[in-house]
Amino acid sequence: MTIPKQLQHGAIPNHVAIIMDGNGRWAQKRGLIRVMGHKIGVESVQNIVKASRQLGIKVLTLYAFSSENWQRPAPEVKTLMTLLKTYLQKELDNLTKNNIRLQSIGQREKLPPDVLEILENTISKTANNTEMVLNLALSYGSRNEITQAMRAIAAECLNGNLLPEQIDEKTINNHLYTAGFPDPDLIIRTGGESRLSNFLLWQASYAEIYITDTPWPNFRRDNLIKAIANYQKRQRRFGKTSEQIISPPAQGPFNEK
């Protein structure tokens, strides 16, 4: 783990999630076709995965392809799928060498069969890696995720395995695509837009959100460090007051040690 001097030791976010936006606009600004932004964006993925591993981030979730992205022009979708397949094929050795486990969330059954095959193969071959999880959100939409979870919970109630009054936040968490993952501490959105775009709506309840005008093709290690430095300056209260966070509870006859 390599912590640069501008960051505090012991305060690195456990789970960072990134909405990788701005590829198309980056390309159009340069008079290029949109897919060129996606191609350069792959270089940013490689850079940020490496940097995250070095910084000690344990889970990195990248919003790679949303459920709504299937509506984009067919040539662009085809290019995105080709880039995904190529990335997975080329990065398997690096993931293994750096002890990174690949996971994915979303309706991956909708992916083209050849892409799904290489994705599942990479997930299988990295399953025992322990240093970091690279979690790709593919054909992912949070509303669909929550809907599927509700259907599964309702089915358990109908077959008698679960009572409605037993449903709590843990029950819902366990039925989401992200079951077993910690909630994101920091969500970064590149490209300057200020919305979550149907990304981790349940899990983002207390995430710190960092928005940068830097488009994804230009987002590299230094940008990630800047986002984490901003995160470290914030006070995460989780519904408490600042005073409760700063001051320890008063000692009394029932809580003295």
VMD Tcl script that draws the C-alpha trace (Angstrom):
set ca {
  {0.00 0.00 0.00}
  {1.36 3.42 -0.99}
  {-0.29 6.45 0.65}
  {0.74 9.82 -0.84}
  {1.54 12.66 1.54}
  {-1.67 14.57 0.75}
  {-3.78 11.74 2.22}
  {-4.27 10.63 5.81}
  {-3.24 7.14 6.79}
  {-6.10 5.09 8.16}
  {-8.78 7.19 6.45}
  {-8.83 5.66 2.97}
  {-12.43 4.83 1.94}
  {-13.11 1.13 2.05}
  {-15.43 1.16 -0.98}
  {-15.19 3.68 -3.81}
  {-17.79 3.68 -6.59}
  {-17.35 5.70 -9.77}
  {-19.86 6.87 -12.37}
  {-17.56 7.04 -15.38}
  {-19.16 9.84 -17.37}
  {-18.03 12.22 -20.09}
  {-16.52 9.88 -22.68}
  {-18.74 11.00 -25.55}
  {-18.47 14.69 -24.77}
  {-14.68 14.38 -24.45}
  {-14.52 12.93 -27.96}
  {-16.97 15.38 -29.53}
  {-15.06 18.34 -28.08}
  {-12.03 17.09 -29.99}
  {-13.89 16.48 -33.24}
  {-13.75 12.70 -32.76}
  {-16.49 10.11 -32.92}
  {-18.00 9.21 -29.54}
  {-16.49 5.74 -29.36}
  {-12.99 7.22 -29.24}
  {-13.86 8.60 -25.82}
  {-14.78 5.09 -24.68}
  {-11.49 3.70 -26.02}
  {-9.42 6.26 -24.13}
  {-11.66 5.70 -21.13}
  {-10.34 2.12 -20.94}
  {-6.91 3.58 -20.19}
  {-8.46 5.47 -17.28}
  {-9.95 2.21 -16.00}
  {-6.53 0.57 -16.04}
  {-4.95 3.56 -14.30}
  {-7.62 3.86 -11.59}
  {-7.70 0.12 -10.84}
  {-3.93 0.17 -10.33}
  {-4.08 3.34 -8.21}
  {-6.92 1.98 -6.07}
  {-4.95 -1.17 -5.35}
  {-1.91 0.90 -4.37}
  {-3.95 3.19 -2.11}
  {-5.51 0.30 -0.21}
  {-9.10 0.65 -1.41}
  {-10.78 -2.70 -0.83}
  {-13.74 -2.46 -3.22}
  {-13.82 -0.43 -6.43}
  {-17.17 -0.39 -8.25}
  {-17.19 1.03 -11.76}
  {-20.48 1.93 -13.47}
  {-19.45 0.54 -16.83}
  {-22.78 0.01 -18.64}
  {-26.25 0.87 -17.38}
  {-29.50 -0.93 -18.15}
  {-30.53 2.22 -20.04}
  {-27.38 2.19 -22.18}
  {-28.88 -0.57 -24.34}
  {-30.97 2.22 -25.92}
  {-27.88 3.87 -27.40}
  {-27.12 3.51 -31.15}
  {-26.32 -0.11 -32.01}
  {-22.78 0.64 -33.31}
  {-21.88 2.37 -30.03}
  {-23.26 -0.51 -27.95}
  {-21.32 -3.00 -30.10}
  {-18.12 -1.02 -29.59}
  {-18.66 -0.87 -25.83}
  {-19.16 -4.64 -25.68}
  {-16.03 -5.21 -27.77}
  {-14.01 -2.92 -25.50}
  {-15.30 -4.78 -22.44}
  {-14.36 -8.15 -23.89}
  {-10.91 -6.95 -24.92}
  {-10.28 -5.38 -21.51}
  {-11.20 -8.58 -19.69}
  {-8.99 -10.69 -21.96}
  {-5.99 -8.40 -21.58}
  {-6.33 -7.69 -17.87}
  {-6.69 -11.22 -16.51}
  {-2.94 -11.54 -15.92}
  {-2.75 -8.14 -14.22}
  {-5.72 -8.92 -11.99}
  {-4.11 -12.20 -10.96}
  {-0.66 -10.68 -10.45}
  {-2.11 -7.90 -8.26}
  {-4.39 -10.23 -6.28}
  {-7.57 -8.47 -7.49}
  {-10.86 -10.35 -7.62}
  {-13.33 -9.47 -10.37}
  {-17.05 -9.33 -9.65}
  {-20.01 -7.88 -11.53}
  {-23.47 -6.62 -10.66}
  {-26.44 -6.20 -12.96}
  {-28.38 -8.27 -15.48}
  {-25.30 -9.79 -17.00}
  {-27.41 -12.43 -18.74}
  {-28.30 -9.66 -21.21}
  {-24.67 -9.35 -22.32}
  {-23.69 -10.90 -25.67}
  {-22.80 -14.60 -25.16}
  {-19.12 -14.16 -26.08}
  {-18.76 -11.24 -23.65}
  {-20.61 -13.12 -20.90}
  {-18.35 -16.12 -21.38}
  {-15.12 -14.16 -20.93}
  {-16.63 -12.22 -18.00}
  {-17.60 -15.40 -16.16}
  {-14.23 -16.96 -16.98}
  {-12.38 -13.96 -15.51}
  {-14.60 -13.97 -12.41}
  {-13.88 -17.68 -11.92}
  {-10.12 -17.39 -12.42}
  {-9.80 -14.50 -9.95}
  {-12.22 -15.88 -7.36}
  {-9.51 -16.60 -4.77}
  {-7.79 -13.20 -4.98}
  {-8.02 -11.23 -1.75}
  {-6.34 -7.82 -1.97}
  {-9.11 -5.88 -3.72}
  {-12.45 -6.42 -5.45}
  {-13.02 -4.82 -8.85}
  {-16.78 -4.75 -9.22}
  {-18.13 -3.92 -12.68}
  {-21.72 -2.67 -12.91}
  {-22.86 -4.10 -16.25}
  {-26.38 -3.83 -17.65}
  {-27.05 -2.40 -14.19}
  {-29.93 -0.28 -12.97}
  {-30.65 0.30 -9.30}
  {-34.43 0.44 -9.66}
  {-34.39 -2.93 -11.39}
  {-32.08 -4.29 -8.69}
  {-34.48 -3.18 -5.95}
  {-37.49 -4.50 -7.89}
  {-35.87 -7.93 -8.27}
  {-35.03 -7.96 -4.57}
  {-38.65 -7.15 -3.65}
  {-39.92 -9.96 -5.87}
  {-37.54 -12.46 -4.27}
  {-38.54 -11.37 -0.77}
  {-42.25 -11.55 -1.67}
  {-41.73 -15.08 -3.00}
  {-40.13 -16.12 0.30}
  {-43.13 -14.71 2.16}
  {-45.56 -16.56 -0.09}
  {-43.83 -19.90 0.37}
  {-43.75 -19.47 4.13}
  {-40.01 -19.04 4.58}
  {-40.29 -15.42 5.70}
  {-42.86 -13.38 7.61}
  {-43.52 -9.77 6.52}
  {-42.65 -8.49 10.00}
  {-39.24 -10.18 9.69}
  {-38.26 -8.01 6.72}
  {-35.64 -5.45 7.72}
  {-32.76 -3.59 6.08}
  {-30.52 -6.64 6.37}
  {-33.10 -8.73 4.51}
  {-33.15 -6.24 1.66}
  {-29.35 -5.93 1.59}
  {-29.04 -9.70 1.30}
  {-31.27 -9.74 -1.79}
  {-29.46 -7.00 -3.72}
  {-26.77 -7.61 -6.32}
  {-24.30 -6.14 -3.84}
  {-25.00 -8.68 -1.09}
  {-21.77 -9.22 0.80}
  {-20.24 -5.88 -0.22}
  {-19.97 -2.92 2.13}
  {-21.94 0.17 1.12}
  {-19.86 2.71 -0.82}
  {-18.10 5.30 1.31}
  {-17.38 7.58 -1.63}
  {-19.18 7.94 -4.96}
  {-17.30 9.86 -7.63}
  {-18.98 11.19 -10.75}
  {-16.80 12.45 -13.57}
  {-17.90 14.72 -16.40}
  {-19.63 17.37 -14.29}
  {-23.21 16.10 -14.19}
  {-24.91 16.15 -10.77}
  {-27.06 13.05 -10.60}
  {-26.78 9.40 -9.58}
  {-28.24 8.06 -12.84}
  {-29.94 5.04 -11.28}
  {-26.71 3.90 -9.60}
  {-26.63 2.21 -6.16}
  {-29.68 4.16 -4.93}
  {-30.19 1.99 -1.84}
  {-26.50 1.55 -1.08}
  {-25.68 5.26 -1.48}
  {-27.78 6.33 1.52}
  {-24.79 7.69 3.45}
  {-22.11 7.77 0.77}
  {-20.12 10.95 0.32}
  {-20.58 12.24 -3.24}
  {-17.79 13.94 -5.16}
  {-18.48 15.51 -8.57}
  {-15.70 16.65 -10.86}
  {-15.84 18.38 -14.23}
  {-12.96 16.19 -15.38}
  {-14.31 13.76 -18.02}
  {-13.55 10.09 -17.53}
  {-10.87 9.87 -20.28}
  {-8.84 12.48 -18.34}
  {-9.47 11.03 -14.88}
  {-6.30 9.43 -13.53}
  {-4.48 8.68 -10.27}
  {-3.99 12.35 -9.28}
  {-7.71 13.00 -9.75}
  {-8.56 10.01 -7.56}
  {-6.21 11.25 -4.84}
  {-7.86 14.69 -5.01}
  {-11.30 13.09 -4.58}
  {-10.14 11.06 -1.58}
  {-8.48 14.11 -0.03}
  {-11.83 15.93 -0.31}
  {-13.58 12.92 1.24}
  {-11.16 12.93 4.17}
  {-12.05 16.53 5.00}
  {-15.71 15.68 5.48}
  {-17.38 14.70 8.73}
  {-19.45 11.56 8.32}
  {-22.23 11.84 10.91}
  {-24.73 9.13 9.86}
  {-27.62 11.13 11.32}
  {-25.80 12.27 14.47}
  {-24.81 15.83 15.34}
  {-21.29 17.17 14.98}
  {-21.02 17.37 18.76}
  {-21.86 13.69 19.10}
  {-19.13 12.78 16.65}
  {-16.49 15.00 18.24}
  {-17.34 14.53 21.92}
  {-17.32 11.13 23.65}
  {-20.47 10.24 25.65}
  {-20.57 11.61 29.19}
  {-19.61 9.10 31.84}
  {-22.22 8.26 34.43}
  {-22.97 5.53 36.95}
  {-24.35 3.23 34.24}
  {-21.67 3.62 31.60}
  {-18.47 3.93 33.57}
  {-15.84 1.37 32.73}
}
mol new
graphics top color blue
foreach p $ca { graphics top sphere $p radius 0.5 }
foreach p [lrange $ca 0 end-1] q [lrange $ca 1 end] { graphics top cylinder $p $q radius 0.2 }
display resetview
